[in-house]
């Protein structure tokens, strides 16, 4: 299950709302999971990409 959540979070096509609907984890919980499971550089790159999506589309991640 954890691997599936990480895969979904890394996808540019899956929103936090979809992760919430399938697994019951909110954005803060997904962030904590990603921070715990990814290497530091991978986590930082993921957060940067998620922030870029947020700035472009308010409803996405």
PyMOL Python script that loads the backbone (N, CA, C, O; Angstrom):
from pymol import cmd

cmd.read_pdbstr("""\
ATOM      1  N   UNK A   1       0.821  -1.191   0.000  1.00  0.00           N
ATOM      2  CA  UNK A   1       0.000   0.000   0.000  1.00  0.00           C
ATOM      3  C   UNK A   1       0.871   1.263   0.000  1.00  0.00           C
ATOM      4  O   UNK A   1       0.588   2.213  -0.730  1.00  0.00           O
ATOM      5  N   UNK A   2       1.920   1.271   0.813  1.00  0.00           N
ATOM      6  CA  UNK A   2       2.782   2.446   0.891  1.00  0.00           C
ATOM      7  C   UNK A   2       3.415   2.727  -0.466  1.00  0.00           C
ATOM      8  O   UNK A   2       3.518   3.883  -0.877  1.00  0.00           O
ATOM      9  N   UNK A   3       3.840   1.676  -1.164  1.00  0.00           N
ATOM     10  CA  UNK A   3       4.442   1.839  -2.480  1.00  0.00           C
ATOM     11  C   UNK A   3       3.468   2.452  -3.471  1.00  0.00           C
ATOM     12  O   UNK A   3       3.854   3.274  -4.303  1.00  0.00           O
ATOM     13  N   UNK A   4       2.208   2.054  -3.382  1.00  0.00           N
ATOM     14  CA  UNK A   4       1.178   2.598  -4.267  1.00  0.00           C
ATOM     15  C   UNK A   4       0.951   4.085  -3.987  1.00  0.00           C
ATOM     16  O   UNK A   4       0.792   4.874  -4.919  1.00  0.00           O
ATOM     17  N   UNK A   5       0.936   4.462  -2.724  1.00  0.00           N
ATOM     18  CA  UNK A   5       0.750   5.871  -2.360  1.00  0.00           C
ATOM     19  C   UNK A   5       1.923   6.706  -2.869  1.00  0.00           C
ATOM     20  O   UNK A   5       1.721   7.796  -3.404  1.00  0.00           O
ATOM     21  N   UNK A   6       3.136   6.207  -2.709  1.00  0.00           N
ATOM     22  CA  UNK A   6       4.314   6.927  -3.190  1.00  0.00           C
ATOM     23  C   UNK A   6       4.249   7.075  -4.702  1.00  0.00           C
ATOM     24  O   UNK A   6       4.522   8.152  -5.232  1.00  0.00           O
ATOM     25  N   UNK A   7       3.891   6.009  -5.397  1.00  0.00           N
ATOM     26  CA  UNK A   7       3.779   6.059  -6.852  1.00  0.00           C
ATOM     27  C   UNK A   7       2.729   7.088  -7.280  1.00  0.00           C
ATOM     28  O   UNK A   7       2.946   7.847  -8.224  1.00  0.00           O
ATOM     29  N   UNK A   8       1.596   7.109  -6.582  1.00  0.00           N
ATOM     30  CA  UNK A   8       0.548   8.080  -6.904  1.00  0.00           C
ATOM     31  C   UNK A   8       1.031   9.503  -6.648  1.00  0.00           C
ATOM     32  O   UNK A   8       0.785  10.398  -7.455  1.00  0.00           O
ATOM     33  N   UNK A   9       1.719   9.714  -5.522  1.00  0.00           N
ATOM     34  CA  UNK A   9       2.196  11.053  -5.166  1.00  0.00           C
ATOM     35  C   UNK A   9       3.243  11.543  -6.162  1.00  0.00           C
ATOM     36  O   UNK A   9       3.309  12.738  -6.450  1.00  0.00           O
ATOM     37  N   UNK A  10       4.057  10.637  -6.688  1.00  0.00           N
ATOM     38  CA  UNK A  10       5.079  11.018  -7.652  1.00  0.00           C
ATOM     39  C   UNK A  10       4.494  11.309  -9.033  1.00  0.00           C
ATOM     40  O   UNK A  10       5.123  11.993  -9.840  1.00  0.00           O
ATOM     41  N   UNK A  11       3.310  10.801  -9.305  1.00  0.00           N
ATOM     42  CA  UNK A  11       2.665  11.011 -10.597  1.00  0.00           C
ATOM     43  C   UNK A  11       2.171  12.451 -10.714  1.00  0.00           C
ATOM     44  O   UNK A  11       1.629  13.017  -9.765  1.00  0.00           O
ATOM     45  N   UNK A  12       2.368  13.020 -11.883  1.00  0.00           N
ATOM     46  CA  UNK A  12       1.875  14.377 -12.133  1.00  0.00           C
ATOM     47  C   UNK A  12       0.383  14.384 -12.444  1.00  0.00           C
ATOM     48  O   UNK A  12      -0.215  15.451 -12.587  1.00  0.00           O
ATOM     49  N   UNK A  13      -0.217  13.210 -12.548  1.00  0.00           N
ATOM     50  CA  UNK A  13      -1.618  13.116 -12.954  1.00  0.00           C
ATOM     51  C   UNK A  13      -2.556  12.751 -11.818  1.00  0.00           C
ATOM     52  O   UNK A  13      -3.758  12.595 -12.036  1.00  0.00           O
ATOM     53  N   UNK A  14      -2.031  12.615 -10.613  1.00  0.00           N
ATOM     54  CA  UNK A  14      -2.852  12.232  -9.458  1.00  0.00           C
ATOM     55  C   UNK A  14      -2.812  13.361  -8.432  1.00  0.00           C
ATOM     56  O   UNK A  14      -1.740  13.811  -8.027  1.00  0.00           O
ATOM     57  N   UNK A  15      -3.991  13.809  -8.020  1.00  0.00           N
ATOM     58  CA  UNK A  15      -4.067  14.896  -7.042  1.00  0.00           C
ATOM     59  C   UNK A  15      -4.111  14.339  -5.624  1.00  0.00           C
ATOM     60  O   UNK A  15      -4.337  13.148  -5.415  1.00  0.00           O
ATOM     61  N   UNK A  16      -3.893  15.221  -4.662  1.00  0.00           N
ATOM     62  CA  UNK A  16      -3.997  14.821  -3.257  1.00  0.00           C
ATOM     63  C   UNK A  16      -5.418  14.364  -2.944  1.00  0.00           C
ATOM     64  O   UNK A  16      -5.612  13.477  -2.113  1.00  0.00           O
ATOM     65  N   UNK A  17      -6.412  14.958  -3.598  1.00  0.00           N
ATOM     66  CA  UNK A  17      -7.800  14.568  -3.370  1.00  0.00           C
ATOM     67  C   UNK A  17      -8.038  13.120  -3.785  1.00  0.00           C
ATOM     68  O   UNK A  17      -8.787  12.400  -3.124  1.00  0.00           O
ATOM     69  N   UNK A  18      -7.406  12.690  -4.875  1.00  0.00           N
ATOM     70  CA  UNK A  18      -7.548  11.303  -5.310  1.00  0.00           C
ATOM     71  C   UNK A  18      -6.870  10.353  -4.322  1.00  0.00           C
ATOM     72  O   UNK A  18      -7.387   9.272  -4.041  1.00  0.00           O
ATOM     73  N   UNK A  19      -5.724  10.756  -3.803  1.00  0.00           N
ATOM     74  CA  UNK A  19      -5.047   9.934  -2.798  1.00  0.00           C
ATOM     75  C   UNK A  19      -5.917   9.840  -1.549  1.00  0.00           C
ATOM     76  O   UNK A  19      -6.029   8.772  -0.946  1.00  0.00           O
ATOM     77  N   UNK A  20      -6.533  10.956  -1.160  1.00  0.00           N
ATOM     78  CA  UNK A  20      -7.429  10.968   0.001  1.00  0.00           C
ATOM     79  C   UNK A  20      -8.600  10.008  -0.216  1.00  0.00           C
ATOM     80  O   UNK A  20      -8.952   9.241   0.680  1.00  0.00           O
ATOM     81  N   UNK A  21      -9.199  10.052  -1.404  1.00  0.00           N
ATOM     82  CA  UNK A  21     -10.366   9.216  -1.689  1.00  0.00           C
ATOM     83  C   UNK A  21     -10.014   7.725  -1.656  1.00  0.00           C
ATOM     84  O   UNK A  21     -10.816   6.913  -1.194  1.00  0.00           O
ATOM     85  N   UNK A  22      -8.832   7.363  -2.136  1.00  0.00           N
ATOM     86  CA  UNK A  22      -8.459   5.952  -2.199  1.00  0.00           C
ATOM     87  C   UNK A  22      -7.841   5.414  -0.904  1.00  0.00           C
ATOM     88  O   UNK A  22      -8.077   4.266  -0.527  1.00  0.00           O
ATOM     89  N   UNK A  23      -7.050   6.250  -0.228  1.00  0.00           N
ATOM     90  CA  UNK A  23      -6.280   5.756   0.911  1.00  0.00           C
ATOM     91  C   UNK A  23      -6.541   6.499   2.221  1.00  0.00           C
ATOM     92  O   UNK A  23      -6.064   6.072   3.272  1.00  0.00           O
ATOM     93  N   UNK A  24      -7.285   7.597   2.176  1.00  0.00           N
ATOM     94  CA  UNK A  24      -7.618   8.314   3.397  1.00  0.00           C
ATOM     95  C   UNK A  24      -6.480   9.132   3.989  1.00  0.00           C
ATOM     96  O   UNK A  24      -6.513   9.474   5.171  1.00  0.00           O
ATOM     97  N   UNK A  25      -5.472   9.450   3.177  1.00  0.00           N
ATOM     98  CA  UNK A  25      -4.353  10.275   3.653  1.00  0.00           C
ATOM     99  C   UNK A  25      -4.471  11.681   3.082  1.00  0.00           C
ATOM    100  O   UNK A  25      -4.652  11.860   1.878  1.00  0.00           O
ATOM    101  N   UNK A  26      -4.366  12.676   3.956  1.00  0.00           N
ATOM    102  CA  UNK A  26      -4.399  14.061   3.519  1.00  0.00           C
ATOM    103  C   UNK A  26      -3.035  14.525   3.035  1.00  0.00           C
ATOM    104  O   UNK A  26      -2.056  13.788   3.145  1.00  0.00           O
ATOM    105  N   UNK A  27      -2.961  15.738   2.499  1.00  0.00           N
ATOM    106  CA  UNK A  27      -1.699  16.273   1.973  1.00  0.00           C
ATOM    107  C   UNK A  27      -0.553  16.248   2.982  1.00  0.00           C
ATOM    108  O   UNK A  27       0.573  15.899   2.626  1.00  0.00           O
ATOM    109  N   UNK A  28      -0.826  16.611   4.233  1.00  0.00           N
ATOM    110  CA  UNK A  28       0.235  16.620   5.247  1.00  0.00           C
ATOM    111  C   UNK A  28       0.747  15.216   5.536  1.00  0.00           C
ATOM    112  O   UNK A  28       1.943  15.020   5.747  1.00  0.00           O
ATOM    113  N   UNK A  29      -0.148  14.248   5.547  1.00  0.00           N
ATOM    114  CA  UNK A  29       0.250  12.861   5.794  1.00  0.00           C
ATOM    115  C   UNK A  29       1.049  12.300   4.618  1.00  0.00           C
ATOM    116  O   UNK A  29       2.004  11.547   4.811  1.00  0.00           O
ATOM    117  N   UNK A  30       0.653  12.671   3.400  1.00  0.00           N
ATOM    118  CA  UNK A  30       1.393  12.231   2.215  1.00  0.00           C
ATOM    119  C   UNK A  30       2.791  12.850   2.238  1.00  0.00           C
ATOM    120  O   UNK A  30       3.779  12.172   1.955  1.00  0.00           O
ATOM    121  N   UNK A  31       2.869  14.136   2.574  1.00  0.00           N
ATOM    122  CA  UNK A  31       4.177  14.799   2.664  1.00  0.00           C
ATOM    123  C   UNK A  31       5.076  14.104   3.676  1.00  0.00           C
ATOM    124  O   UNK A  31       6.252  13.865   3.400  1.00  0.00           O
ATOM    125  N   UNK A  32       4.537  13.780   4.834  1.00  0.00           N
ATOM    126  CA  UNK A  32       5.323  13.114   5.873  1.00  0.00           C
ATOM    127  C   UNK A  32       5.797  11.741   5.399  1.00  0.00           C
ATOM    128  O   UNK A  32       6.941  11.357   5.639  1.00  0.00           O
ATOM    129  N   UNK A  33       4.924  11.015   4.733  1.00  0.00           N
ATOM    130  CA  UNK A  33       5.287   9.708   4.192  1.00  0.00           C
ATOM    131  C   UNK A  33       6.409   9.840   3.167  1.00  0.00           C
ATOM    132  O   UNK A  33       7.378   9.081   3.196  1.00  0.00           O
ATOM    133  N   UNK A  34       6.272  10.806   2.262  1.00  0.00           N
ATOM    134  CA  UNK A  34       7.282  11.000   1.222  1.00  0.00           C
ATOM    135  C   UNK A  34       8.618  11.415   1.846  1.00  0.00           C
ATOM    136  O   UNK A  34       9.675  10.948   1.422  1.00  0.00           O
ATOM    137  N   UNK A  35       8.570  12.277   2.835  1.00  0.00           N
ATOM    138  CA  UNK A  35       9.796  12.737   3.486  1.00  0.00           C
ATOM    139  C   UNK A  35      10.501  11.576   4.187  1.00  0.00           C
ATOM    140  O   UNK A  35      11.729  11.489   4.190  1.00  0.00           O
ATOM    141  N   UNK A  36       9.712  10.697   4.774  1.00  0.00           N
ATOM    142  CA  UNK A  36      10.265   9.553   5.491  1.00  0.00           C
ATOM    143  C   UNK A  36      10.826   8.493   4.538  1.00  0.00           C
ATOM    144  O   UNK A  36      11.838   7.865   4.851  1.00  0.00           O
ATOM    145  N   UNK A  37      10.193   8.286   3.392  1.00  0.00           N
ATOM    146  CA  UNK A  37      10.536   7.170   2.520  1.00  0.00           C
ATOM    147  C   UNK A  37      11.498   7.516   1.386  1.00  0.00           C
ATOM    148  O   UNK A  37      12.216   6.640   0.901  1.00  0.00           O
ATOM    149  N   UNK A  38      11.524   8.778   0.956  1.00  0.00           N
ATOM    150  CA  UNK A  38      12.396   9.158  -0.158  1.00  0.00           C
ATOM    151  C   UNK A  38      13.731   9.668   0.356  1.00  0.00           C
ATOM    152  O   UNK A  38      13.847  10.109   1.499  1.00  0.00           O
ATOM    153  N   UNK A  39      14.733   9.600  -0.505  1.00  0.00           N
ATOM    154  CA  UNK A  39      16.009  10.235  -0.188  1.00  0.00           C
ATOM    155  C   UNK A  39      15.771  11.738  -0.162  1.00  0.00           C
ATOM    156  O   UNK A  39      14.846  12.240  -0.800  1.00  0.00           O
ATOM    157  N   UNK A  40      16.607  12.446   0.573  1.00  0.00           N
ATOM    158  CA  UNK A  40      16.416  13.885   0.742  1.00  0.00           C
ATOM    159  C   UNK A  40      16.312  14.626  -0.593  1.00  0.00           C
ATOM    160  O   UNK A  40      15.409  15.441  -0.778  1.00  0.00           O
ATOM    161  N   UNK A  41      17.215  14.354  -1.508  1.00  0.00           N
ATOM    162  CA  UNK A  41      17.211  15.037  -2.804  1.00  0.00           C
ATOM    163  C   UNK A  41      15.941  14.752  -3.598  1.00  0.00           C
ATOM    164  O   UNK A  41      15.395  15.643  -4.248  1.00  0.00           O
ATOM    165  N   UNK A  42      15.479  13.519  -3.544  1.00  0.00           N
ATOM    166  CA  UNK A  42      14.248  13.140  -4.250  1.00  0.00           C
ATOM    167  C   UNK A  42      13.047  13.841  -3.633  1.00  0.00           C
ATOM    168  O   UNK A  42      12.157  14.305  -4.345  1.00  0.00           O
ATOM    169  N   UNK A  43      13.026  13.915  -2.312  1.00  0.00           N
ATOM    170  CA  UNK A  43      11.921  14.600  -1.626  1.00  0.00           C
ATOM    171  C   UNK A  43      11.901  16.084  -1.990  1.00  0.00           C
ATOM    172  O   UNK A  43      10.840  16.628  -2.294  1.00  0.00           O
ATOM    173  N   UNK A  44      13.053  16.739  -1.963  1.00  0.00           N
ATOM    174  CA  UNK A  44      13.143  18.169  -2.284  1.00  0.00           C
ATOM    175  C   UNK A  44      12.684  18.411  -3.723  1.00  0.00           C
ATOM    176  O   UNK A  44      11.946  19.361  -3.983  1.00  0.00           O
ATOM    177  N   UNK A  45      13.112  17.564  -4.653  1.00  0.00           N
ATOM    178  CA  UNK A  45      12.704  17.710  -6.056  1.00  0.00           C
ATOM    179  C   UNK A  45      11.197  17.508  -6.201  1.00  0.00           C
ATOM    180  O   UNK A  45      10.552  18.218  -6.973  1.00  0.00           O
ATOM    181  N   UNK A  46      10.630  16.553  -5.473  1.00  0.00           N
ATOM    182  CA  UNK A  46       9.189  16.302  -5.523  1.00  0.00           C
ATOM    183  C   UNK A  46       8.414  17.504  -4.994  1.00  0.00           C
ATOM    184  O   UNK A  46       7.438  17.934  -5.610  1.00  0.00           O
ATOM    185  N   UNK A  47       8.845  18.047  -3.853  1.00  0.00           N
ATOM    186  CA  UNK A  47       8.165  19.215  -3.280  1.00  0.00           C
ATOM    187  C   UNK A  47       8.229  20.410  -4.223  1.00  0.00           C
ATOM    188  O   UNK A  47       7.253  21.150  -4.355  1.00  0.00           O
ATOM    189  N   UNK A  48       9.365  20.602  -4.878  1.00  0.00           N
ATOM    190  CA  UNK A  48       9.514  21.705  -5.830  1.00  0.00           C
ATOM    191  C   UNK A  48       8.531  21.543  -6.990  1.00  0.00           C
ATOM    192  O   UNK A  48       7.896  22.508  -7.414  1.00  0.00           O
ATOM    193  N   UNK A  49       8.410  20.320  -7.495  1.00  0.00           N
ATOM    194  CA  UNK A  49       7.491  20.055  -8.600  1.00  0.00           C
ATOM    195  C   UNK A  49       6.042  20.243  -8.169  1.00  0.00           C
ATOM    196  O   UNK A  49       5.237  20.800  -8.914  1.00  0.00           O
ATOM    197  N   UNK A  50       5.708  19.775  -6.959  1.00  0.00           N
ATOM    198  CA  UNK A  50       4.339  19.924  -6.457  1.00  0.00           C
ATOM    199  C   UNK A  50       4.001  21.409  -6.288  1.00  0.00           C
ATOM    200  O   UNK A  50       2.901  21.838  -6.634  1.00  0.00           O
ATOM    201  N   UNK A  51       4.940  22.187  -5.760  1.00  0.00           N
ATOM    202  CA  UNK A  51       4.708  23.630  -5.605  1.00  0.00           C
ATOM    203  C   UNK A  51       4.475  24.296  -6.952  1.00  0.00           C
ATOM    204  O   UNK A  51       3.626  25.179  -7.063  1.00  0.00           O
ATOM    205  N   UNK A  52       5.218  23.886  -7.978  1.00  0.00           N
ATOM    206  CA  UNK A  52       5.040  24.463  -9.315  1.00  0.00           C
ATOM    207  C   UNK A  52       3.633  24.172  -9.830  1.00  0.00           C
ATOM    208  O   UNK A  52       3.004  25.044 -10.430  1.00  0.00           O
ATOM    209  N   UNK A  53       3.129  22.952  -9.604  1.00  0.00           N
ATOM    210  CA  UNK A  53       1.769  22.622 -10.012  1.00  0.00           C
ATOM    211  C   UNK A  53       0.760  23.470  -9.259  1.00  0.00           C
ATOM    212  O   UNK A  53      -0.223  23.931  -9.839  1.00  0.00           O
ATOM    213  N   UNK A  54       0.996  23.678  -7.981  1.00  0.00           N
ATOM    214  CA  UNK A  54       0.079  24.459  -7.153  1.00  0.00           C
ATOM    215  C   UNK A  54      -0.017  25.889  -7.664  1.00  0.00           C
ATOM    216  O   UNK A  54      -1.101  26.473  -7.691  1.00  0.00           O
ATOM    217  N   UNK A  55       1.094  26.441  -8.062  1.00  0.00           N
ATOM    218  CA  UNK A  55       1.095  27.811  -8.570  1.00  0.00           C
ATOM    219  C   UNK A  55       0.376  27.911  -9.909  1.00  0.00           C
ATOM    220  O   UNK A  55      -0.254  28.927 -10.200  1.00  0.00           O
ATOM    221  N   UNK A  56       0.465  26.862 -10.726  1.00  0.00           N
ATOM    222  CA  UNK A  56      -0.194  26.876 -12.038  1.00  0.00           C
ATOM    223  C   UNK A  56      -1.665  26.537 -11.950  1.00  0.00           C
ATOM    224  O   UNK A  56      -2.486  27.134 -12.645  1.00  0.00           O
ATOM    225  N   UNK A  57      -2.007  25.569 -11.089  1.00  0.00           N
ATOM    226  CA  UNK A  57      -3.385  25.113 -10.987  1.00  0.00           C
ATOM    227  C   UNK A  57      -3.750  24.944  -9.522  1.00  0.00           C
ATOM    228  O   UNK A  57      -3.227  24.058  -8.847  1.00  0.00           O
ATOM    229  N   UNK A  58      -4.625  25.773  -9.039  1.00  0.00           N
ATOM    230  CA  UNK A  58      -4.978  25.773  -7.608  1.00  0.00           C
ATOM    231  C   UNK A  58      -5.609  24.454  -7.167  1.00  0.00           C
ATOM    232  O   UNK A  58      -5.482  24.089  -5.998  1.00  0.00           O
ATOM    233  N   UNK A  59      -6.277  23.736  -8.047  1.00  0.00           N
ATOM    234  CA  UNK A  59      -6.969  22.503  -7.641  1.00  0.00           C
ATOM    235  C   UNK A  59      -6.062  21.296  -7.678  1.00  0.00           C
ATOM    236  O   UNK A  59      -6.463  20.223  -7.226  1.00  0.00           O
ATOM    237  N   UNK A  60      -4.859  21.427  -8.196  1.00  0.00           N
ATOM    238  CA  UNK A  60      -3.960  20.286  -8.335  1.00  0.00           C
ATOM    239  C   UNK A  60      -2.936  20.275  -7.242  1.00  0.00           C
ATOM    240  O   UNK A  60      -2.332  21.310  -6.962  1.00  0.00           O
ATOM    241  N   UNK A  61      -2.718  19.159  -6.620  1.00  0.00           N
ATOM    242  CA  UNK A  61      -1.713  18.996  -5.561  1.00  0.00           C
ATOM    243  C   UNK A  61      -1.453  20.312  -4.906  1.00  0.00           C
ATOM    244  O   UNK A  61      -0.638  20.394  -3.987  1.00  0.00           O
TER     245      UNK A  61
END
""", "prot")
cmd.dss("prot")
cmd.show_as("cartoon", "prot")
cmd.util.cbc("prot")
cmd.orient("prot")
